[in-house]
Amino acid sequence: THEVKGNPDWILKAVLAQVNNQENVTNLKGVEVIIPKGENQPYVITAESGTYQSTSKDIYLAGHVKLTGDAKSLAERFHTKKAKPSNTSLSQEKK
């Protein structure tokens, strides 16, 4: 579980998790990522497998990846983020 100000931002579950401490990576099987939305139903992302990079907190999913959630609120979430101006350019992101 990753929390922001005491509230869960996302919850990562897996049927099997193999931790590689040397590379700070966890290999996952039967993955479920839950993204709470306050009082509303959460977004749930499932996949056959994935990896979790503990230093960057990046999650990579593969195999029958499926997102379940309210389409309207998801579209609004993307629209809100798109409306905000970006302070980074493509050349900066590649560094």
Secondary structure as UniProt FT lines:
FT   STRAND          2..4
FT   TURN            5..6
FT   STRAND          7..20
FT   TURN            21..24
FT   STRAND          25..37
FT   TURN            38..39
FT   STRAND          40..53
FT   TURN            54..57
FT   STRAND          58..62
FT   STRAND          66..68
FT   HELIX           71..83
FT   HELIX           90..93
//
